[in-house]
Amino acid sequence: MQWRQICRDLFWSKLTELLGRQATTSEEEDSGGSSTLVFDELPVVEAFLAQLYVIPDERSASVLTTAEAPVTFSPHRKADWRNYQLNLWRAITPVGVGKYARFLMPVFLNFVNSEFYGRPSKANEDVLICALNLFSQMPNLQSVAKHEELSHTVLRLLTNKRPVVQQAAFKTWLNLSPKGVLPYREDLEKILSLQSFREAVRVFKLDTSVAHEDRAHVAPILIRILYGRLHLSKENLAPAVFTNMADCTDAELGIFLSLLIESFYSAVGVPNEDLPAGDASLPSDVACLRAAIATNSWPRLQAICQVVENLLSFMGHRLGGLSPSPTESSKPSHRPETHAPTLFRIGLLMIAITCNLTAPTTTDAKRPYSKQVKVVRKTGLALLLHLINAPGIDTEAFWTAERVENVQRVVIQPYLPQFSQTAVASPGHLIICLSLACSQKVHLTANFLSQDLLTELMKLLLHPKVSKQVTRNIIEILWNMIFLPGE
């Protein structure tokens, strides 16, 4: 028993220092080639730890030839810090670990933010799952230090597209905040499993399967799980997900849209927490996005665009795509205008992030493919067109002078100088599409179709190589401006 206590004290006093060690250390050590450790030149603790993670090279002089202990030790390969940290987490048992939570929690939170999200890999995922399994069994987890930060981290992990990560995060959440969720554990676990997902998500719904008093606790968990499922590119799960969400409340749909915003900022590399909400913050948001353009994760942005397209396709009726019936308009939980500002924000920022990529930047190694840029721009344009044409939204009240000015600044002005050259054969050019849509709304025509824009439209119309479809669209814009009924 005394020996066990000595080993435990040694573990928590010395070995756990390596739990928080950055994985980049091994890469830096390996860049200089194979090194030789001289024990007499190292502190006692470092000499002891070196023997734990360094694999000896049998061809080196460190092989014992006498009864004496070796003085030098030549590593056979670089130190596998990630595997070593994984084994350290595995060595920790839930019994008695609570008193060390003040040490473990900052280490875990820092690992998730800097390693798991910063450098995604299978090794980091293994460490994450091992740590989450430990926290899922830790007694009194809801009373440990930094449990609020842990709650936020676990909720974010529930949106991960990897089912194994979602399952581990859900187990931790049950130990952290089980109120209202525990009675539905079996149903949610079936949804977490890909094998039973389709059947489980068809049966388990918030409006029919969850008690009214538990809905506020279950909804944030279920919606995050479903959001993560939408990012599985090899699975066509969008119909099942949005069928489940068809009767969700406006507050629950708002949770889903907030996850889209968070994912967008995360993909770009801008911390969403530091940015203010509302249309007034859009200019500063655009500046942050353009400053972070080199760090974009364009594959993630493409995945987000696919989610947005599915959202408009399956949930367009909830976002103003249909005129409300007399019975539906009286429902307080179905108000399309509630989500219009969020859609406007996402659409405008998507276009903003692509507008300064029109000029080639060959020096930028991370410059995206043109197809990726087009997908993001097209999705942003689709959102703006939806907000202009949606019959279920009071467009006259929604399109304030501030929003029109933001569109002019972010969408129209950056593309206007090259418009008469770039749109010659492109009837789908965003300025043409927006102008055509706005020309059909009396209250938008004067604000959107400025003198500069009309001048460029006329230049394009007179261009010798302009296509027939572009010509038709410009004539339709002018026709609407002249003959559209209005004041």
Sequence and secondary structure as in RCSB ss.txt:
>XXXX:A:sequence
MQWRQICRDLFWSKLTELLGRQATTSEEEDSGGSSTLVFDELPVVEAFLAQLYVIPDERSASVLTTAEAPVTFSP
HRKADWRNYQLNLWRAITPVGVGKYARFLMPVFLNFVNSEFYGRPSKANEDVLICALNLFSQMPNLQSVAKHEEL
SHTVLRLLTNKRPVVQQAAFKTWLNLSPKGVLPYREDLEKILSLQSFREAVRVFKLDTSVAHEDRAHVAPILIRI
LYGRLHLSKENLAPAVFTNMADCTDAELGIFLSLLIESFYSAVGVPNEDLPAGDASLPSDVACLRAAIATNSWPR
LQAICQVVENLLSFMGHRLGGLSPSPTESSKPSHRPETHAPTLFRIGLLMIAITCNLTAPTTTDAKRPYSKQVKV
VRKTGLALLLHLINAPGIDTEAFWTAERVENVQRVVIQPYLPQFSQTAVASPGHLIICLSLACSQKVHLTANFLS
QDLLTELMKLLLHPKVSKQVTRNIIEILWNMIFLPGE
>XXXX:A:secstr
 HHHHHHHHHHHHTGGGGTT  THHHHHHHHT    EEGGGS HHHHHHHHHH  B TTSTTS  SSS  SEE B
SS   HHHHHHHHHHH  STTGGGGHHHHHHHHHHIIIIIITTS  HHHHHHHHHHHHHHTT TTGGGSTTHHHH
HHHHHHHTT S HHHHHHHHHHHHHH  TTTGGGHHHHHHHHSTTTHHHHHHH  HHHHS GGGHHHHHHHHHHH
HHHHTT TTS  HHHHHHHTTT  HHHHHHHHHHHHHHHHHHHT  GGGS  SGGGHHHHHHHHHHTGGG  HHH
HHHHHHHHHHHHHHHGGGGTSS   HHHHT TT  GGGTHHHHHHHHHHHHHHHHTTSS  TT TT   HHHHHH
HHHHHHHHHHHHHH TTS HHHHS HHHHHHHIIIIIHHHSTTHHHHTTT TT HHHHHHHHHTT HHHHHHHS 
HHHHHHHHHHHT TT  HHHHHHHHHHHHHHHHS   
